[in-house]
Amino acid sequence: MITGWSSFGARPAGARLERARQSPQFDDARGRFVNALPAIQPRIGPLLRDWIKGAPGTTPEQPPPLFPSTLETLARAPEDDLRVTWLGHSTLLVELEGAVLLVDPVWGERASPWSFMGPARFHRPPLALDELPPLDAVVISHDHYDHLDAGTVAQLAARAPAFVVPLGVGAHLEAWGVAPEKIVELDWWEEHALAGVRLVATPARHFSGRRLSTRDATLWAGWAFLGERRRAYFSGDTAMFPGFLEIGRRLGPFDLTMIESGAYNQMWADVHLGPEQALQAHLDVRGALLMPVHWGTFNLALHAWTEPAERILAAAEEAGAAVVIPRLGQSVEPGAPPPLERWWPAIPWKTARESPVRSSGLSPRAVPWPRPAGATAG
């Protein structure tokens, strides 16, 4: 049984810790993983002040609508070897050339170790866990509660044949009942092949930890899913950094990108992208079609809950980029994406100029949309 205490997971130890210490991403002097581009930490005083003050429109008045025929869609094979179903926040069902991958599965009621406090879901899961098709693997980007849910993992432990995760995350999985032989832990740029598809762990600019004492004890990553014909990219959680260009050069182009676009604020611009930088990341990795994720399910920031979608659309229009925003539970096939439908309500939101989000340490080339006058794409 998963309780509040056990949901903290476990810290890497033994051979797992020794392997982590061999990673170029691990700072042995500090005993933790680090970003290639250092992050500026938010000032606690202003952060607490604004969080206590709150903001309008951060939660919906009614649960967002769910796509009505998810099960019927999944019963049919994808027409062009790639289909992604958005199950809320960053939970994704990726079907690629016969492989079925469940990404960052969170079926819990709260993104929290506790059942009585913490960010609560806006909506029920579009599918029950027992309605999922047979899986080839569960893929995890990092160990934060809105991406790694202990109760969900415990239910999948016997069902999923493999769990592919960044370095150190396997310690949590073992603590929740996943057999060690099912766990594959990868460093950035390492890959694992299954069901004819390559899973490549890609760099990201974020952090990890399920409590203060385990901050950055495990690695964070994005994922590239590479088939013979089709390619998809999932950013995980990340701020803007030059690594997107290298991901695009080494692993792109991608038919579909799934990039985090919500839970942003300038105070923590070095851990999340924001919509305009998400669009820039999509362009940098050489994506053809962008599907914004990491929004619409939990209140994790101070912006209106619909703002990520509105700002992504505005940035994409300015950049001439293709974007798809499915309903919760709706599937996307890049060759025939669903038409744009504003299924979310019209509520006030702040534009990029009113509330900009720009990560630190970037070169002049890495300017997020909308670009200031005189700026060029580089």
C-alpha positions as CSV (number, residue, x, y, z in Angstrom):
1,M,0.0,0.0,0.0
2,I,1.3,3.4,-1.0
3,T,1.1,6.0,1.9
4,G,2.3,9.6,2.1
5,W,5.6,8.5,3.5
6,S,6.3,5.7,1.1
7,S,5.4,7.9,-1.9
8,F,8.6,9.8,-1.2
9,G,10.3,6.8,-2.8
10,A,14.0,5.9,-2.2
11,R,17.3,7.6,-2.7
12,P,19.8,5.9,-5.1
13,A,22.3,3.7,-3.2
14,G,24.9,1.0,-3.9
15,A,25.6,0.2,-7.5
16,R,22.9,2.6,-8.7
17,L,24.6,5.5,-6.9
18,E,28.0,4.4,-8.2
19,R,26.7,4.5,-11.7
20,A,25.1,7.9,-11.2
21,R,28.5,9.2,-9.9
22,Q,30.1,8.2,-13.2
23,S,27.7,10.4,-15.2
24,P,29.1,13.7,-16.7
25,Q,25.9,15.2,-15.3
26,F,26.8,14.3,-11.7
27,D,28.8,16.7,-9.6
28,D,30.6,14.5,-7.1
29,A,31.7,17.4,-4.9
30,R,28.1,18.4,-4.4
31,G,26.8,14.9,-4.5
32,R,24.0,15.6,-7.0
33,F,23.1,16.0,-10.7
34,V,23.6,19.4,-12.2
35,N,22.5,21.3,-15.4
36,A,24.9,22.0,-18.2
37,L,23.6,25.6,-18.1
38,P,23.2,26.7,-14.5
39,A,19.8,27.8,-13.2
40,I,19.1,31.0,-11.3
41,Q,17.0,30.0,-8.2
42,P,13.9,32.1,-7.5
43,R,13.8,34.4,-4.5
44,I,11.8,32.7,-1.9
45,G,10.2,35.9,-0.4
46,P,8.6,37.2,-3.7
47,L,7.7,33.7,-4.7
48,L,5.8,33.0,-1.4
49,R,4.2,36.4,-1.5
50,D,2.8,36.0,-5.0
51,W,1.8,32.4,-4.3
52,I,-0.2,33.3,-1.2
53,K,-1.8,36.2,-3.1
54,G,-2.9,33.9,-5.9
55,A,-4.2,34.8,-9.3
56,P,-7.5,34.6,-11.1
57,G,-8.5,31.8,-13.5
58,T,-5.9,29.3,-12.4
59,T,-8.5,26.6,-12.0
60,P,-11.5,25.9,-14.3
61,E,-15.1,26.5,-13.0
62,Q,-16.1,23.2,-14.6
63,P,-14.0,20.2,-15.4
64,P,-12.5,20.5,-18.9
65,P,-14.3,18.4,-21.5
66,L,-13.0,14.9,-22.3
67,F,-12.8,13.4,-25.7
68,P,-15.8,11.1,-25.9
69,S,-14.5,8.2,-28.0
70,T,-10.9,7.5,-26.8
71,L,-11.5,3.8,-26.5
72,E,-12.9,3.5,-30.0
73,T,-9.9,5.4,-31.4
74,L,-7.4,3.2,-29.6
75,A,-9.2,0.0,-30.9
76,R,-8.0,1.0,-34.4
77,A,-4.4,0.8,-35.5
78,P,-2.8,4.1,-36.3
79,E,-3.0,4.8,-40.0
80,D,0.6,6.1,-40.4
81,D,2.6,4.4,-37.8
82,L,2.5,7.2,-35.2
83,R,-0.3,8.2,-32.9
84,V,-0.1,10.1,-29.5
85,T,-3.1,10.3,-27.1
86,W,-3.0,13.1,-24.6
87,L,-4.3,11.8,-21.2
88,G,-3.8,15.1,-19.3
89,H,-0.8,17.1,-18.2
90,S,2.3,15.2,-19.4
91,T,0.7,11.7,-19.5
92,L,0.9,10.4,-23.0
93,L,0.2,7.2,-24.8
94,V,2.7,6.9,-27.7
95,E,2.1,4.3,-30.4
96,L,5.0,4.2,-32.8
97,E,5.5,1.6,-35.5
98,G,3.9,-1.1,-33.3
99,A,5.5,-0.1,-30.0
100,V,3.1,1.2,-27.2
101,L,4.7,3.5,-24.7
102,L,3.1,5.1,-21.7
103,V,4.8,8.3,-20.8
104,D,4.8,10.0,-17.3
105,P,1.7,8.2,-16.1
106,V,-0.2,10.0,-13.4
107,W,-3.6,8.7,-12.4
108,G,-3.6,10.0,-8.9
109,E,-6.0,12.6,-7.6
110,R,-3.2,15.0,-6.5
111,A,0.3,15.9,-7.7
112,S,1.5,15.4,-4.1
113,P,2.6,12.8,-1.7
114,W,-0.5,13.3,0.3
115,S,-4.1,12.4,-0.5
116,F,-5.5,15.4,1.5
117,M,-3.4,18.3,0.2
118,G,-1.5,19.5,-2.9
119,P,-2.6,20.3,-6.5
120,A,-5.8,18.4,-7.3
121,R,-6.9,17.2,-10.8
122,F,-9.2,19.4,-12.8
123,H,-10.7,16.3,-14.5
124,R,-10.9,12.5,-14.1
125,P,-8.4,10.5,-16.2
126,P,-9.7,10.1,-19.8
127,L,-9.0,6.4,-19.5
128,A,-9.0,4.0,-16.6
129,L,-5.7,2.2,-16.1
130,D,-7.3,-1.1,-17.0
131,E,-8.6,0.3,-20.3
132,L,-5.0,0.9,-21.6
133,P,-3.8,-1.3,-24.4
134,P,-1.0,-3.8,-23.7
135,L,2.2,-1.8,-23.1
136,D,5.8,-2.3,-24.2
137,A,7.2,0.1,-21.7
138,V,6.5,2.9,-19.2
139,V,8.8,5.9,-19.8
140,I,9.5,8.5,-17.1
141,S,11.1,11.9,-17.6
142,H,11.9,12.7,-13.9
143,D,10.7,12.1,-10.4
144,H,8.5,15.1,-9.6
145,Y,5.0,14.2,-8.4
146,D,3.2,15.5,-11.5
147,H,5.2,13.1,-13.6
148,L,5.9,10.1,-11.3
149,D,2.9,9.0,-9.3
150,A,3.7,6.2,-6.8
151,G,0.2,4.8,-6.8
152,T,0.1,4.6,-10.5
153,V,3.5,2.9,-10.7
154,A,2.4,0.4,-8.1
155,Q,-0.6,-0.6,-10.2
156,L,1.6,-0.8,-13.4
157,A,4.4,-2.8,-11.7
158,A,3.1,-6.2,-12.7
159,R,1.5,-5.1,-15.9
160,A,4.3,-3.2,-17.7
161,P,7.2,-5.3,-19.0
162,A,9.7,-2.5,-18.9
163,F,10.3,0.9,-17.2
164,V,12.7,3.2,-19.0
165,V,13.9,6.1,-16.8
166,P,16.7,8.5,-16.2
167,L,19.6,7.6,-13.9
168,G,18.6,7.0,-10.3
169,V,14.8,7.0,-10.8
170,G,14.8,3.2,-10.6
171,A,15.3,3.5,-6.8
172,H,11.8,4.9,-6.5
173,L,10.4,2.2,-8.7
174,E,11.9,-0.6,-6.8
175,A,10.5,0.9,-3.6
176,W,7.0,0.7,-5.1
177,G,7.2,-2.9,-6.2
178,V,8.7,-2.8,-9.7
179,A,11.0,-5.8,-10.3
180,P,14.7,-4.7,-10.8
181,E,15.0,-6.6,-14.0
182,K,12.3,-4.5,-15.6
183,I,14.1,-1.2,-15.0
184,V,16.3,0.4,-17.6
185,E,18.1,3.6,-16.4
186,L,19.8,5.9,-18.9
187,D,22.0,8.9,-18.9
188,W,21.6,11.7,-21.5
189,W,22.2,10.4,-25.1
190,E,22.0,6.8,-24.0
191,E,19.4,4.7,-25.7
192,H,17.4,1.5,-25.3
193,A,15.7,-0.5,-28.1
194,L,12.5,-2.3,-27.7
195,A,9.7,-3.5,-30.0
196,G,11.8,-2.1,-33.0
197,V,11.9,1.4,-31.6
198,R,14.8,3.3,-30.1
199,L,14.2,5.3,-26.9
200,V,16.9,8.0,-26.4
201,A,17.2,10.0,-23.2
202,T,17.8,13.6,-24.2
203,P,19.3,16.5,-22.2
204,A,17.0,18.9,-20.3
205,R,17.4,21.9,-18.0
206,H,15.4,21.2,-14.8
207,F,15.8,19.6,-11.4
208,S,14.6,16.6,-9.4
209,G,13.5,15.5,-6.0
210,R,10.5,14.3,-4.1
211,R,11.6,16.0,-0.8
212,L,14.2,18.6,0.1
213,S,16.7,16.0,1.2
214,T,16.7,14.3,-2.2
215,R,16.9,17.3,-4.5
216,D,18.8,16.4,-7.7
217,A,19.7,12.9,-6.5
218,T,18.1,11.6,-9.7
219,L,18.5,12.7,-13.3
220,W,15.9,14.5,-15.4
221,A,15.5,14.0,-19.2
222,G,13.5,14.4,-22.3
223,W,12.9,11.5,-24.7
224,A,13.2,10.9,-28.4
225,F,11.2,8.0,-29.8
226,L,12.8,6.8,-33.0
227,G,11.3,4.3,-35.5
228,E,12.3,3.4,-39.0
229,R,9.9,5.9,-40.5
230,R,8.5,8.1,-37.7
231,R,10.1,10.1,-35.0
232,A,8.5,11.9,-31.9
233,Y,10.1,14.0,-29.2
234,F,8.9,14.6,-25.6
235,S,10.7,17.5,-23.8
236,G,9.9,16.4,-20.2
237,D,10.2,19.4,-17.9
238,T,12.8,21.9,-19.0
239,A,13.8,25.5,-19.3
240,M,15.2,27.0,-22.5
241,F,18.8,25.9,-23.2
242,P,21.1,25.5,-26.3
243,G,20.7,21.7,-26.1
244,F,17.6,21.7,-28.1
245,L,19.6,22.6,-31.2
246,E,21.9,19.6,-30.6
247,I,18.9,17.3,-30.1
248,G,17.6,18.5,-33.4
249,R,20.9,18.0,-35.2
250,R,21.5,14.5,-33.7
251,L,18.0,13.0,-33.6
252,G,15.6,15.2,-35.7
253,P,13.7,16.0,-37.6
254,F,10.6,14.9,-35.7
255,D,7.1,14.4,-37.0
256,L,5.6,15.4,-33.7
257,T,6.9,17.2,-30.6
258,M,5.3,17.1,-27.2
259,I,6.7,20.1,-25.3
260,E,5.9,21.4,-21.8
261,S,4.1,24.7,-22.2
262,G,2.5,25.4,-18.8
263,A,3.3,26.0,-15.1
264,Y,5.6,28.9,-16.0
265,N,6.6,32.2,-14.4
266,Q,9.5,34.6,-14.8
267,M,10.5,33.8,-11.2
268,W,11.2,30.2,-12.2
269,A,12.1,30.7,-15.8
270,D,15.1,28.4,-15.5
271,V,13.0,25.3,-14.8
272,H,10.1,25.7,-17.2
273,L,9.8,27.0,-20.7
274,G,6.6,29.0,-21.0
275,P,4.7,29.0,-24.3
276,E,6.9,31.1,-26.5
277,Q,10.1,29.3,-25.5
278,A,8.3,26.0,-26.0
279,L,7.6,27.1,-29.6
280,Q,11.3,28.0,-30.0
281,A,12.3,24.6,-28.6
282,H,10.0,22.9,-31.1
283,L,11.7,24.8,-34.0
284,D,15.2,24.1,-32.6
285,V,14.6,20.3,-32.5
286,R,13.3,20.5,-36.0
287,G,9.7,19.5,-35.2
288,A,7.0,19.5,-37.9
289,L,3.9,19.5,-35.6
290,L,3.8,20.8,-32.0
291,M,1.5,19.4,-29.3
292,P,1.8,21.5,-26.1
293,V,1.6,19.4,-22.9
294,H,2.0,20.1,-19.2
295,W,-1.1,22.1,-18.8
296,G,-4.9,21.6,-18.4
297,T,-4.8,19.2,-15.5
298,F,-3.2,20.7,-12.4
299,N,-2.8,24.2,-11.0
300,L,1.0,24.6,-10.7
301,A,1.5,28.3,-11.4
302,L,0.0,31.7,-11.3
303,H,-1.3,32.0,-14.9
304,A,-4.9,31.4,-16.1
305,W,-5.3,27.7,-16.8
306,T,-6.1,28.3,-20.5
307,E,-3.2,30.8,-21.0
308,P,-0.7,28.2,-22.3
309,A,-2.9,27.2,-25.2
310,E,-3.7,30.9,-26.1
311,R,-0.1,31.9,-26.0
312,I,1.1,28.9,-27.9
313,L,-1.4,29.7,-30.7
314,A,-0.3,33.3,-30.8
315,A,3.4,32.4,-31.0
316,A,2.8,29.7,-33.6
317,E,0.8,32.2,-35.8
318,E,3.7,34.6,-35.7
319,A,6.3,31.9,-36.4
320,G,4.2,30.2,-39.1
321,A,4.4,26.9,-37.1
322,A,1.9,24.0,-37.1
323,V,0.3,23.4,-33.7
324,V,-2.3,20.8,-32.6
325,I,-4.2,21.2,-29.3
326,P,-6.3,18.0,-28.7
327,R,-9.0,17.6,-26.2
328,L,-8.1,15.6,-23.1
329,G,-8.2,12.0,-24.2
330,Q,-8.0,12.8,-27.9
331,S,-5.4,11.2,-30.2
332,V,-3.2,13.0,-32.7
333,E,-1.8,11.4,-35.9
334,P,0.7,13.9,-37.5
335,G,-0.4,13.0,-41.0
336,A,-4.0,13.9,-40.3
337,P,-4.2,16.0,-37.1
338,P,-7.6,17.0,-35.7
339,P,-8.7,20.5,-36.7
340,L,-8.1,23.3,-34.2
341,E,-11.0,23.7,-31.8
342,R,-11.0,26.1,-28.9
343,W,-12.6,23.6,-26.5
344,W,-11.4,25.6,-23.5
345,P,-13.4,28.6,-22.2
346,A,-12.7,32.2,-23.1
347,I,-11.3,33.8,-19.9
348,P,-8.8,36.6,-19.4
349,W,-5.1,35.8,-19.9
350,K,-1.9,37.7,-20.1
351,T,0.1,37.9,-23.4
352,A,3.8,37.3,-23.8
353,R,4.5,41.0,-23.7
354,E,2.4,41.5,-20.5
355,S,4.0,38.6,-18.7
356,P,7.2,37.5,-20.5
357,V,9.1,34.3,-19.6
358,R,12.8,34.2,-20.6
359,S,15.3,31.7,-19.3
360,S,18.7,33.0,-18.2
361,G,22.1,32.4,-19.8
362,L,20.9,32.3,-23.4
363,S,22.8,33.6,-26.4
364,P,21.2,36.4,-28.5
365,R,20.0,33.7,-31.0
366,A,17.8,32.1,-28.4
367,V,15.2,34.8,-28.3
368,P,11.7,33.5,-27.6
369,W,8.6,34.4,-29.6
370,P,7.4,37.1,-30.0
371,R,10.7,38.6,-31.0
372,P,11.6,42.2,-30.1
373,A,11.9,44.6,-32.9
374,G,15.1,44.1,-34.8
375,A,15.8,40.6,-33.5
376,T,16.5,37.8,-36.0
377,A,16.1,34.0,-35.8
378,G,19.9,33.5,-36.2
